[in-house]
Amino acid sequence: MDKGLIVEPIVVGELATNCYVLGSNKSKEAIVIDPGADSRAIKAVLTRNGLSLNCIILTHGHYDHIGALDDFNVPVYIHADDLEFMKNSSMNLSSSFGLDEKFDAVFRAVKDGENITVTDMEILVIHTPGHTPGGICLQIGAILFSGDTLFRNGIGRTDLPGGSFEQIEHSIKERLFAFNDDIIVFPGHGPATTIKEEKEGNCFL
C-alpha cells in the first residue's frame, strides 16, 4: 500500500457498514467513503490524523451507507443512476428503518471511467451495477473500495429495488476481475480481501 496514503476503516451503524477515511499524508486532505452513521466517530478519525475533509464519495445510495452525509458540509459524489435514491426513502431503504430520510447535500454526479482528483489522490470510478443501478467501485493505486458489489466470499444483495444478479455477476467478472490479483479489496461490509482470493474462492460466482 502507498505509504503516502492513510486508509482507516470505521464500522458504523446498525448494519456494521464499513466507512473509510482516505487521506493524503502530503496534503492532509481527506475523502470519506460511505458515511453511513456515527459522524462523530468519522470526524474523530479526521481530527486524529490532522486531515481536512474535501469531499464524500458514495458507492451507492442505500441508507446504511449514506445516513450521516448531511453532517458534513462538503460536496458528495454519487453515480447519476443512484441520484434519485437521495430523495426517495423507499429506494434508499430508510423506510425499512421506520424513517423517511431525504438528503440535501451538494451532489455531483459521476460516471464510469471518471477520475475524482483531490490534490495528490486520484480515484478511478468503476460503474458496477447489480446491487443498485448506480453502484460504483473506487480504485486508487493497489486498493479497490468495492462497496456492496463484492465482499470476502460474497456479493451484494440483488433482491432489492433496482438489483440484478446478472448485472452484478457481469460487473464483478468483467470489470473487477480484470484488475491485478494482488489488488486489496476493501468492501462495504466485512473484512478485506484480494482479487485473487475472490477469483479462486468466491462461491457466489
N, C-alpha and C positions, 0 to 999 in steps of 0.2 A: 504493500500500500504506500502511496505517496506520502512521505514524511511531512510535506508541506500542508497536508490536509488534516483537519480534525473531523472525525466521524464519530458521533456519540449517539447511540440509540437510547430512547426513553420509552418505556412501556406505559401507555396511557389508557384510561377509560375502562369501562365495563368489559369490553371485548379484548382487552390486552393488545391493543394496536401498537405497532412499532412506529413511533415518530422518530425522525432523525434530524439532528443538528449537523449540518455540513459547513465547516468553516475553513478559512484560509489562515494559516499561521503567519503569512506575509502581510496581507492587507487587513486582517482581523475583521473582515466582513463574513457574514453567515447567511445560509439558506436554511429554512426549516421545511422539511418534507412531511406532510400529513400530520398537522397538529390536531389530533382527534379530540383531545381533552387536556386537562391539567396544565393550563397555560403557565401557572406559577412555576411548575417544575421545569418547563421548557425555558422560561426566562432565567431561571436559576442556572441552567447549564450555559446559556449565553453569557451571563454575568461572570461565572466562574472562569470561563475561558477568555474573557475580555473581548467578546465578539459583539459587533453591531449588526443587527438583522437587516438584510437588504430586501428579501422577498420570501414568499412562501410558494412552494410547488405542491400541487395535489396530484397524486397518482390516479385518483378517480373521485367521484362525487358522493360517496357514502358517508353517513353521519359519523361513524366511528373513526373516520379519517379527517373530518373537516370541522368537528364540533367546536373547536377553540379558535378558529381562524379570525373571528371578529375581535378577538382580544389583542390583535397585533395590527398596528396601523401601517401596513406595508402592502405593496401590490401582490396579487395572488394569481399564479399561473395555473391554468387548467385547460385540458383539451376542449376544443369547441363543442364536441359531441356530448360532453357532460355539463355544459354550462347551465342547461335547464334544471339540473339537479339542485342548483343553488337556491332556487325559488319554489321548489316543489317538495313538500315534506314526504309525500308518498314515494317519490323517486329517490330522494336522499336517505330514506328509511328512518328519519327521525320520528315519523308517525308510529313506528314499531316500538319506540320507547315512550309512547304517550305524549310526544312533543310535536309542535308544528314549527319547525325551525326553517327560517329563511335567512340568507346571509347577504350583507350589504358591503362587502369589501370591494375594492377596485380590482376587477377581474381582467386578466389578459389572456385571451385565447391563444393556445399554441397548436402546432400541427406536427405531423410526423416529419422527422429529419431536421427540425429546428434546433438551433443551439441557443441555450439560455446562458448568457455570459455575465458573471459577476466578478469584476476585476480579473484575477488570475485563475478563476474557476470557470470552466466551460462544460456545460452539461448537455448531452445529446438527448432529445426527446424521441422515444420509440413508441409509436402507436400500437397498442396491443389489446384490441377489443376482445370481448368474450365474457369477462366479469361484468363490465359495463361497456356501453358503446364507445365511450371516450377514455377508456383505461390507457394509461401510459406507463412505460418504464423509463428509467433515467440512468444514463451511463456517463461516468466520469472516470477516465483512466481505466484501471483494472477493477472498478466497482460498478455493480448494477443494482439499482434500487427497483425492486420488481413489484411493489405494491401488492395487490391481491391477484396478480396474474399467476405467479409461480411461487410456491412455498418449498421448504425442505420436504421432499417426498409428498408433495401435494400440489393442488391447483386451486384457483379461486372458484367459488360457487358460480354456477351458471343457471340456477333456477330462480334468480331474482329478476325484476323488470329490466329488459334490455340485455339479458345474459344469453350466451350461446356456447355450447360445448364445442361445436365445430370451429367457431371463431377463436376460442381460447386455445384449442389444440393447434390451430394454424399459427397463432401468434407465438406460441412457445416453440414449436418445432421449426418454423420457418424464420422467425425473427430472433428469438433469444438464443436458440441453439446454434445460431450462426456465429456467436461470439466464441472467443477462445475458451478452452476447457478450464483454464485457471482463473477465469473471472469470478470474483467473490460476489455472491448474490445476497443482498440484504432485503428480506421480504417484508410485507405489511403485517405479518403475524408470525411468531415463532422464531426459531434460531436461523442463523445464517447458513448458507450452503455454497456450493460452486456449480458452475455449468456442467462440469464433468460428472459430479455426483448425481445431478438430476437426469442427465442423458442416460446414465448407466442404471439408476435405481429408482426412478420415479414411477411408481406402479399405476399412476393415473394416465400415463401416456403410452 
